Amino acid sequence: MSYVVLARKWRPHNFSEMAGQEHVLRALRGALDSGKVHHAFLFTGTRGVGKTTVARILAKSLNCERGVSATPCGECAACREIDEGRFVDLIEVDAASRTKVDDTRELLDNVQYAPTRGRYKVYLIDEVHMLSGHSFNALLKTLEEPPPHVKFLLATTDPQKLPVTVLSRCLQFSLKRLPSTLIAERLRFIADAEKMAYDPTALALLARAADGSMRDALSLLDQLVAFGGGALQEADARAMLGTIDRGHVLRMVDALARQDGAGLLTEVQQFDRDAPDYDRALVELASFLQRVAIAQTVPGVAPEDEDFDVQEVARLAALLSPQDVQLYYQIAIGGRRDLSMAPEPRLGFEMTLLRMLAFRPETGEPAAVPSAHAAAPVRAAARPAAAPRTAPAPAPAPSVAPPPAAGAEAAPAATPTPAVVAPARVDASNWTAVVEGAQLTGMVRQFALNCVPAGFEGALLTLHLDAAATDRRTRQIEERLSQGLSRYFGREIRLAFETAGSATLATPARQRTQADQDRQAVAVAAFEQDPAVRGLRDRFGAEPDLASVKPTTP
């Protein structure tokens, strides 16, 4: 007898044998048990999640000789023939090979005839999105109003290619990717039934590699049986799939935690002997760091597909700081993007690990205790201790100064805080100091520098505004300027503005502009008097571009 692959041998024959897809099975069971079965169903989802299997079980439920129900007997002639693929009233069509409109018309010519053996004539059209536009048009009318003895079951991996006219005529069920834990559980069940010796980690690797497809998982299981001579071992599974030995990943993270640069590069050298996929290695490294982050942030909660040593994860979670783990994770993710631009994949992988050694977030926490390896000088060079900041000398206090406001923002440590100016002394000579002390920024600061105090009585500060800056005056800027000055003086300040001519108003902004112009004139004069420039003029008649001359000092 010929060998039957596991994907066919263990295909479910009723809804109770299905793994997952409960949201679909619940709706179908309810429709079958109540007798309210729609005439057209559309099953969508990626490959190997059970679209065709669900459709065949539905066809069996509709044609079981014991009656329409969600639990077909599996023993009558109709059930057996559907399982064996020879039931005359189940017409399975591969739309990928019958895309022409003539094929569709030939198929629909027999719709009007009653079923030969069963209760319903069921049309199962797989990969229905491959039909041509004319084929869809030929199918529409029959799909909307078929004879009472006809049911349409459509399956596709790409529902976006279906016309909306087809989608509106069908009940659509989207089958999801199966979680790897569910696939691994099904693989263990099949391995036990087939009396195979297996390593649970090997089956977990197959489940992850299947990427949500049960059929792919069973195909990989067949392949591993042949690869390992009937035994399902982790080493064989890793060799077959080309996955990374996570022992290397664990030792790399351990070297990072100990800041052991020499040990880290030695581990990479040993890792390179297996000719690994370095992109996959960074994926595994990021996955392990994510487990460590979970152990640090939510202790006692492990992911469902946990396959790392829990004790090692806990040890490294205690050894690494949460900030380092987050930074390492981001560097590993970014390293995947840069890997294709590296001279060699190994060099890109090494640079990613060295980047983890060279940088760390600024925190007040002490660094991890380093090992006594040769990597200590590298770490010291990469992470020099921050020099202590020198406090600036305090500015001389004025003779009369009101206390600072309680809500005033603190000035940066490296910048001396301007002295608070008494209200009676606010004039053109100290207006710049008032603007700096009020910590005005952006457009508000530029607007204030285009003003000059004209008077300060009580809470009213009158400002002369440069006529050239009137277009910058807005309600929002006035409010922010008033708020900044109120914080500076420790009481509410109201503002009044008077527009003055630009020629007579010596605003800080105009003074700064005039100073820049004076420096520019000095620079131009010095350039013209330069012996080399004068020589070029005299000998060659050259004329310098004076607009390009810039002063060397601010």
C-alpha positions as CSV (number, residue, x, y, z in Angstrom):
1,M,0.0,0.0,0.0
2,S,1.3,3.4,-0.9
3,Y,2.3,5.9,1.8
4,V,-0.2,8.6,2.7
5,V,1.3,11.8,3.8
6,L,0.4,13.0,7.3
7,A,-1.4,16.1,6.0
8,R,-3.9,13.9,4.2
9,K,-4.0,11.1,6.7
10,W,-4.8,13.3,9.6
11,R,-7.1,15.7,7.8
12,P,-10.2,16.3,10.1
13,H,-13.4,14.5,9.1
14,N,-15.8,16.4,11.4
15,F,-15.9,19.8,13.2
16,S,-14.8,18.3,16.5
17,E,-11.5,17.2,15.1
18,M,-10.7,20.7,13.8
19,A,-7.9,22.6,15.6
20,G,-8.8,26.2,16.1
21,Q,-11.1,28.4,14.0
22,E,-13.8,28.3,16.7
23,H,-15.3,31.5,15.4
24,V,-16.1,29.8,12.1
25,L,-17.2,26.4,13.4
26,R,-19.6,28.0,15.9
27,A,-21.5,29.8,13.1
28,L,-21.6,26.7,10.9
29,R,-22.8,24.5,13.7
30,G,-25.6,27.0,14.5
31,A,-26.7,27.2,10.9
32,L,-26.7,23.4,10.4
33,D,-28.5,22.6,13.7
34,S,-31.2,25.3,13.0
35,G,-31.6,24.3,9.3
36,K,-30.9,27.9,8.2
37,V,-28.1,27.2,5.8
38,H,-27.1,29.9,3.3
39,H,-26.7,28.9,-0.4
40,A,-23.2,30.5,-0.8
41,F,-20.2,30.5,1.6
42,L,-16.8,32.1,1.1
43,F,-13.9,30.9,3.2
44,T,-10.8,33.1,3.2
45,G,-7.4,32.8,4.9
46,T,-3.7,31.9,4.2
47,R,-2.6,28.5,3.0
48,G,-3.0,25.5,5.2
49,V,-5.5,26.9,7.8
50,G,-8.4,24.6,6.9
51,K,-10.5,26.3,4.2
52,T,-11.0,23.3,2.0
53,T,-11.3,21.0,5.0
54,V,-14.1,23.1,6.5
55,A,-15.9,23.1,3.1
56,R,-15.7,19.3,2.8
57,I,-17.0,18.8,6.3
58,L,-19.9,21.2,5.5
59,A,-20.7,19.2,2.4
60,K,-20.7,16.0,4.4
61,S,-23.0,17.6,7.0
62,L,-25.4,18.6,4.3
63,N,-25.5,15.2,2.6
64,C,-25.2,12.8,5.5
65,E,-27.9,10.1,5.1
66,R,-28.9,10.5,8.8
67,G,-29.9,14.1,8.2
68,V,-28.5,17.6,8.1
69,S,-26.6,18.3,11.3
70,A,-23.3,19.6,12.6
71,T,-22.2,16.0,13.5
72,P,-22.2,13.8,10.3
73,C,-22.0,10.1,11.1
74,G,-18.9,9.4,9.0
75,E,-20.3,5.8,8.4
76,C,-22.9,6.2,5.7
77,A,-22.1,5.8,2.0
78,A,-22.3,9.6,1.4
79,C,-19.9,10.4,4.3
80,R,-17.4,7.7,3.2
81,E,-17.5,8.8,-0.4
82,I,-16.9,12.4,0.5
83,D,-13.9,11.4,2.7
84,E,-12.5,9.4,-0.2
85,G,-13.1,12.2,-2.8
86,R,-15.5,10.2,-5.0
87,F,-18.9,11.6,-4.1
88,V,-20.7,12.4,-7.4
89,D,-22.6,15.4,-6.0
90,L,-19.6,17.2,-4.6
91,I,-18.0,18.9,-7.5
92,E,-14.6,20.2,-6.7
93,V,-13.2,22.8,-9.1
94,D,-9.7,24.2,-9.1
95,A,-10.3,27.8,-10.4
96,A,-6.6,28.2,-11.1
97,S,-6.7,25.7,-13.9
98,R,-10.2,26.6,-15.1
99,T,-10.2,30.3,-15.5
100,K,-11.9,30.7,-18.8
101,V,-15.6,31.7,-19.1
102,D,-16.3,28.6,-21.2
103,D,-15.3,26.4,-18.3
104,T,-17.6,28.3,-16.0
105,R,-20.5,28.1,-18.4
106,E,-19.9,24.3,-18.8
107,L,-19.9,24.0,-15.0
108,L,-23.2,25.9,-14.6
109,D,-25.0,24.0,-17.3
110,N,-25.5,21.2,-14.9
111,V,-26.7,23.3,-12.0
112,Q,-30.4,22.9,-13.0
113,Y,-30.3,19.1,-12.6
114,A,-31.1,17.5,-9.3
115,P,-28.4,15.7,-7.3
116,T,-27.7,12.1,-8.2
117,R,-27.0,10.6,-4.8
118,G,-27.1,13.2,-2.1
119,R,-29.5,15.8,-0.7
120,Y,-27.6,18.7,-2.2
121,K,-25.4,19.3,-5.1
122,V,-22.3,21.1,-3.7
123,Y,-19.9,23.1,-5.8
124,L,-16.6,23.6,-4.1
125,I,-14.5,26.2,-6.0
126,D,-11.0,26.5,-4.7
127,E,-8.8,29.6,-5.4
128,V,-11.9,31.3,-6.7
129,H,-10.0,34.6,-7.1
130,M,-8.2,33.1,-10.2
131,L,-11.4,33.2,-12.3
132,S,-11.5,35.8,-15.1
133,G,-13.8,38.8,-15.1
134,H,-16.1,37.2,-17.6
135,S,-16.2,34.0,-15.5
136,F,-17.4,36.0,-12.5
137,N,-20.0,37.7,-14.6
138,A,-21.3,34.3,-15.8
139,L,-21.4,33.1,-12.2
140,L,-23.2,36.1,-10.6
141,K,-26.8,35.3,-11.4
142,T,-26.6,31.6,-10.5
143,L,-24.6,32.5,-7.3
144,E,-27.4,34.9,-6.2
145,E,-30.4,32.7,-7.0
146,P,-29.4,29.1,-7.3
147,P,-31.8,26.2,-7.4
148,P,-32.8,25.0,-3.9
149,H,-30.7,21.8,-4.2
150,V,-27.4,23.7,-4.9
151,K,-24.9,25.1,-2.5
152,F,-21.7,27.0,-3.4
153,L,-18.6,26.8,-1.3
154,L,-15.9,29.2,-2.4
155,A,-12.3,29.3,-1.0
156,T,-9.5,31.8,-1.6
157,T,-6.3,33.1,-0.2
158,D,-6.7,36.5,-1.7
159,P,-10.3,37.9,-1.2
160,Q,-9.2,41.4,-2.3
161,K,-9.2,40.2,-5.9
162,L,-12.9,39.2,-5.7
163,P,-15.5,41.6,-7.2
164,V,-17.7,43.2,-4.6
165,T,-20.7,41.7,-6.4
166,V,-19.4,38.2,-5.5
167,L,-18.6,39.2,-1.9
168,S,-22.1,40.6,-1.4
169,R,-23.7,37.3,-2.4
170,C,-21.8,35.1,0.0
171,L,-21.5,34.6,3.7
172,Q,-17.8,35.3,4.3
173,F,-15.7,33.5,6.9
174,S,-12.1,34.5,7.5
175,L,-10.0,31.7,8.9
176,K,-7.1,32.9,11.0
177,R,-3.5,31.8,11.3
178,L,-3.2,29.1,13.9
179,P,-1.0,29.9,17.0
180,S,2.2,28.0,17.3
181,T,1.1,26.5,20.6
182,L,-2.0,25.0,19.1
183,I,0.0,23.6,16.1
184,A,2.6,22.1,18.5
185,E,-0.2,20.5,20.5
186,R,-1.6,18.9,17.4
187,L,1.8,17.7,16.3
188,R,2.3,16.0,19.7
189,F,-1.1,14.3,19.4
190,I,-0.1,13.0,15.9
191,A,3.3,11.9,17.0
192,D,1.8,10.0,19.9
193,A,-0.7,8.3,17.7
194,E,2.0,7.4,15.2
195,K,4.1,6.1,18.0
196,M,7.1,8.3,17.2
197,A,9.8,9.2,19.7
198,Y,10.0,13.0,19.8
199,D,11.6,15.9,21.6
200,P,8.9,18.5,22.5
201,T,11.4,21.3,21.5
202,A,11.7,19.9,18.0
203,L,7.9,20.0,17.6
204,A,7.8,23.6,18.9
205,L,10.4,24.5,16.3
206,L,8.3,23.0,13.5
207,A,5.2,24.8,14.8
208,R,7.0,28.2,14.7
209,A,8.4,27.5,11.2
210,A,4.9,26.7,9.9
211,D,3.9,30.3,10.4
212,G,0.3,29.6,11.3
213,S,-0.3,26.8,8.7
214,M,-1.3,23.4,10.0
215,R,-0.7,21.8,6.6
216,D,2.9,23.3,6.5
217,A,3.5,22.0,10.0
218,L,2.5,18.4,9.0
219,S,4.6,18.6,5.8
220,L,7.6,19.7,8.0
221,L,6.9,16.8,10.3
222,D,7.0,14.4,7.4
223,Q,10.3,16.0,6.3
224,L,11.8,15.7,9.8
225,V,10.8,12.0,10.0
226,A,12.7,11.4,6.9
227,F,15.6,13.6,8.0
228,G,16.0,12.1,11.4
229,G,15.4,8.5,10.4
230,G,12.1,8.3,12.3
231,A,13.3,10.2,15.4
232,L,12.2,13.7,16.1
233,Q,15.1,15.4,17.8
234,E,15.8,19.1,18.4
235,A,19.3,19.0,16.8
236,D,17.8,17.5,13.6
237,A,15.0,20.0,13.5
238,R,17.4,22.9,13.8
239,A,19.7,21.5,11.2
240,M,16.8,20.9,8.8
241,L,15.2,24.3,9.4
242,G,18.5,26.2,9.6
243,T,17.4,27.8,12.9
244,I,19.8,29.3,15.4
245,D,21.0,27.3,18.5
246,R,19.7,29.6,21.3
247,G,22.6,28.6,23.5
248,H,24.7,30.9,21.4
249,V,22.2,33.7,21.9
250,L,22.1,33.2,25.7
251,R,25.9,33.2,26.0
252,M,26.1,36.4,23.9
253,V,23.6,38.2,26.2
254,D,25.5,36.9,29.2
255,A,28.7,38.4,27.8
256,L,26.9,41.7,27.2
257,A,25.6,41.7,30.8
258,R,29.2,41.2,32.1
259,Q,30.6,43.7,29.6
260,D,33.0,41.1,28.4
261,G,33.9,42.3,24.9
262,A,36.6,39.6,24.3
263,G,34.2,36.8,25.3
264,L,31.5,38.3,23.1
265,L,33.7,38.2,20.0
266,T,34.9,34.7,20.9
267,E,31.3,33.5,21.0
268,V,30.7,35.1,17.6
269,Q,33.7,33.3,16.2
270,Q,32.3,30.0,17.4
271,F,28.9,30.9,16.2
272,D,30.3,31.6,12.7
273,R,31.5,28.0,12.3
274,D,27.9,26.9,11.7
275,A,27.5,29.3,8.7
276,P,24.4,30.9,10.3
277,D,21.8,33.3,9.0
278,Y,22.9,36.5,10.8
279,D,19.5,38.2,10.2
280,R,17.8,35.3,11.9
281,A,20.4,35.5,14.7
282,L,19.4,39.1,15.4
283,V,15.7,38.0,15.4
284,E,16.5,35.4,18.0
285,L,18.6,37.9,20.0
286,A,15.7,40.4,20.0
287,S,13.3,37.7,21.0
288,F,15.4,36.7,23.9
289,L,15.8,40.3,25.1
290,Q,12.0,40.6,24.9
291,R,11.7,37.6,27.3
292,V,14.2,39.3,29.6
293,A,12.2,42.6,29.5
294,I,9.0,40.7,30.4
295,A,10.8,39.1,33.4
296,Q,11.9,42.5,34.6
297,T,8.7,44.4,34.0
298,V,6.1,41.7,34.7
299,P,7.8,39.0,36.9
300,G,6.1,35.6,36.9
301,V,4.4,36.0,33.5
302,A,6.0,34.0,30.7
303,P,4.8,34.0,27.1
304,E,2.8,31.0,25.9
305,D,5.5,29.8,23.5
306,E,8.3,30.1,26.1
307,D,11.2,27.9,25.1
308,F,14.1,29.6,26.8
309,D,15.5,28.5,30.1
310,V,13.4,30.3,32.6
311,Q,16.2,30.3,35.2
312,E,18.7,31.8,32.8
313,V,16.1,34.5,31.8
314,A,15.6,35.4,35.4
315,R,19.3,35.5,36.1
316,L,20.0,37.9,33.2
317,A,17.0,39.9,34.1
318,A,18.6,40.5,37.5
319,L,22.0,41.2,36.0
320,L,20.9,43.7,33.3
321,S,19.2,47.0,33.9
322,P,15.9,47.6,32.2
323,Q,17.3,50.6,30.4
324,D,20.1,48.4,28.9
325,V,17.7,45.7,27.8
326,Q,15.5,48.2,26.0
327,L,18.5,49.8,24.3
328,Y,19.9,46.4,23.3
329,Y,16.5,45.5,21.8
330,Q,16.4,48.6,19.7
331,I,20.0,48.1,18.5
332,A,19.2,44.5,17.5
333,I,16.2,45.7,15.5
334,G,18.1,48.5,13.9
335,G,21.0,46.1,13.1
336,R,18.7,44.0,10.9
337,R,18.1,47.1,8.8
338,D,21.8,47.8,8.5
339,L,22.9,44.2,7.9
340,S,22.3,44.4,4.1
341,M,24.7,47.4,3.9
342,A,27.5,45.8,5.8
343,P,30.6,44.6,4.0
344,E,29.9,41.1,5.2
345,P,27.0,39.8,7.3
346,R,29.3,38.7,10.1
347,L,30.9,42.2,10.3
348,G,27.5,43.8,10.4
349,F,26.5,41.4,13.2
350,E,29.7,42.1,15.2
351,M,29.2,45.8,14.8
352,T,25.7,45.5,16.2
353,L,27.0,43.7,19.3
354,L,29.8,46.2,19.7
355,R,27.3,49.0,19.5
356,M,25.6,47.4,22.4
357,L,28.9,47.5,24.3
358,A,29.7,51.1,23.3
359,F,26.5,52.8,24.3
360,R,24.2,52.8,27.3
361,P,21.5,55.2,28.5
362,E,22.4,57.9,31.0
363,T,21.0,56.8,34.4
364,G,21.8,57.3,38.0
365,E,22.1,53.6,38.5
366,P,25.6,52.0,38.9
367,A,26.9,50.1,35.9
368,A,26.9,46.3,35.9
369,V,29.9,44.7,37.6
370,P,32.5,44.0,34.9
371,S,34.4,40.8,34.5
372,A,38.2,40.7,34.8
373,H,38.6,40.1,31.0
374,A,40.5,42.1,28.5
375,A,37.4,43.9,27.5
376,A,37.7,46.4,30.4
377,P,39.8,48.9,28.5
378,V,37.3,48.8,25.6
379,R,34.5,49.5,28.0
380,A,36.4,52.3,29.7
381,A,37.1,54.0,26.4
382,A,33.6,53.6,25.1
383,R,31.9,54.9,28.3
384,P,34.0,57.6,29.9
385,A,32.8,58.9,33.2
386,A,30.9,62.2,32.9
387,A,32.9,65.1,34.1
388,P,31.3,67.0,37.0
389,R,29.6,70.2,36.0
390,T,31.2,73.3,37.3
391,A,28.7,75.7,38.9
392,P,28.9,79.2,37.4
393,A,29.9,82.2,39.5
394,P,26.8,83.9,40.8
395,A,25.9,87.2,39.3
396,P,26.2,90.3,41.5
397,A,22.9,91.0,43.2
398,P,21.2,94.4,42.5
399,S,20.6,96.9,45.3
400,V,16.9,96.3,45.2
401,A,15.4,93.0,43.9
402,P,12.0,91.4,44.5
403,P,11.9,87.7,45.4
404,P,11.6,85.3,42.4
405,A,8.2,83.8,41.6
406,A,7.5,80.4,43.1
407,G,6.4,78.9,39.8
408,A,9.3,80.3,37.7
409,E,11.2,77.6,35.8
410,A,14.7,76.9,36.8
411,A,17.5,78.0,34.4
412,P,19.8,75.3,32.9
413,A,22.7,74.4,35.2
414,A,25.4,75.4,32.7
415,T,23.9,78.9,32.2
416,P,24.0,81.6,34.9
417,T,20.6,82.9,35.8
418,P,20.3,86.6,35.0
419,A,19.9,88.9,38.0
420,V,16.3,90.0,38.8
421,V,15.9,93.6,37.8
422,A,13.8,95.9,40.1
423,P,10.7,97.4,38.4
424,A,12.0,100.9,38.8
425,R,15.1,100.1,36.8
426,V,13.4,98.7,33.7
427,D,14.6,100.8,30.8
428,A,16.5,100.5,27.5
429,S,19.8,99.8,29.3
430,N,18.6,96.6,31.0
431,W,15.7,95.4,28.8
432,T,17.9,92.6,27.3
433,A,18.6,91.3,30.8
434,V,14.9,91.3,31.6
435,V,14.1,89.3,28.4
436,E,16.8,86.8,29.2
437,G,15.7,86.5,32.8
438,A,12.1,85.9,31.8
439,Q,13.4,82.9,29.7
440,L,11.4,84.0,26.7
441,T,12.0,81.8,23.6
442,G,11.2,81.6,19.9
443,M,8.9,84.3,18.4
444,V,8.1,85.8,21.7
445,R,11.7,86.5,22.4
446,Q,12.3,88.0,19.0
447,F,9.2,90.2,19.4
448,A,10.4,91.4,22.8
449,L,13.8,92.3,21.5
450,N,12.1,94.6,19.0
451,C,10.6,96.6,21.8
452,V,12.0,99.2,24.3
453,P,10.5,100.1,27.7
454,A,8.9,103.5,27.7
455,G,7.5,103.5,31.2
456,F,6.6,101.2,34.1
457,E,3.9,102.4,36.5
458,G,2.3,100.0,38.9
459,A,1.5,96.8,37.0
460,L,1.5,98.5,33.5
461,L,4.6,98.2,31.4
462,T,4.5,100.5,28.3
463,L,6.7,99.3,25.4
464,H,7.8,101.2,22.3
465,L,7.4,98.7,19.4
466,D,9.6,99.0,16.3
467,A,7.4,99.9,13.3
468,A,9.2,97.2,11.3
469,A,8.0,94.5,13.7
470,T,4.3,95.4,13.9
471,D,3.4,92.5,11.6
472,R,4.7,90.1,14.3
473,R,2.3,91.4,17.0
474,T,-0.4,88.9,17.7
475,R,-2.7,88.3,20.7
476,Q,-1.0,85.0,21.4
477,I,2.5,86.6,21.5
478,E,1.3,89.4,23.7
479,E,-0.2,86.9,26.2
480,R,2.9,84.8,26.3
481,L,5.1,87.9,26.8
482,S,2.9,89.1,29.6
483,Q,3.0,85.7,31.3
484,G,6.8,85.5,31.1
485,L,7.2,88.9,32.6
486,S,4.7,88.2,35.3
487,R,6.6,85.1,36.3
488,Y,9.8,87.0,36.3
489,F,8.6,89.9,38.5
490,G,6.4,87.7,40.7
491,R,3.2,89.6,40.0
492,E,0.8,90.2,37.2
493,I,2.1,92.5,34.5
494,R,-0.1,94.2,31.9
495,L,1.4,95.5,28.6
496,A,0.7,98.6,26.5
497,F,2.3,99.2,23.1
498,E,3.2,102.3,21.2
499,T,4.6,102.2,17.7
500,A,7.7,104.2,17.1
501,G,9.8,105.0,14.1
502,S,12.7,102.6,13.3
503,A,15.2,105.4,12.8
504,T,15.1,106.7,16.4
505,L,14.2,103.5,18.3
506,A,17.3,101.7,19.7
507,T,15.8,98.3,20.3
508,P,18.1,95.4,21.3
509,A,17.4,93.8,17.9
510,R,18.3,97.0,16.1
511,Q,21.4,97.4,18.2
512,R,22.5,93.8,17.4
513,T,21.9,94.4,13.7
514,Q,23.9,97.6,13.8
515,A,26.7,95.8,15.6
516,D,26.7,93.1,12.9
517,Q,26.9,95.7,10.2
518,D,29.8,97.4,11.9
519,R,31.7,94.1,12.2
520,Q,30.9,93.4,8.5
521,A,32.3,96.9,7.5
522,V,35.5,96.3,9.5
523,A,35.9,92.9,7.9
524,V,35.4,94.3,4.4
525,A,37.9,97.1,5.1
526,A,40.5,94.6,6.4
527,F,40.0,92.4,3.4
528,E,40.5,95.3,0.9
529,Q,43.7,96.3,2.7
530,D,45.1,92.8,2.6
531,P,48.4,92.8,0.6
532,A,47.4,89.7,-1.4
533,V,44.1,91.2,-2.4
534,R,45.7,94.5,-3.4
535,G,48.3,92.6,-5.4
536,L,45.6,90.7,-7.4
537,R,43.8,94.0,-8.1
538,D,47.0,95.7,-9.3
539,R,48.4,92.9,-11.5
540,F,45.2,91.3,-12.9
541,G,42.5,93.9,-12.4
542,A,40.6,91.5,-10.2
543,E,37.6,92.7,-8.3
544,P,36.6,90.9,-5.1
545,D,33.1,89.8,-4.2
546,L,32.7,91.9,-1.1
547,A,29.3,90.4,-0.3
548,S,31.0,87.1,0.4
549,V,33.3,88.5,3.1
550,K,32.3,87.5,6.6
551,P,33.7,88.6,9.9
552,T,35.8,85.9,11.7
553,T,34.6,86.9,15.1
554,P,30.9,87.0,16.3
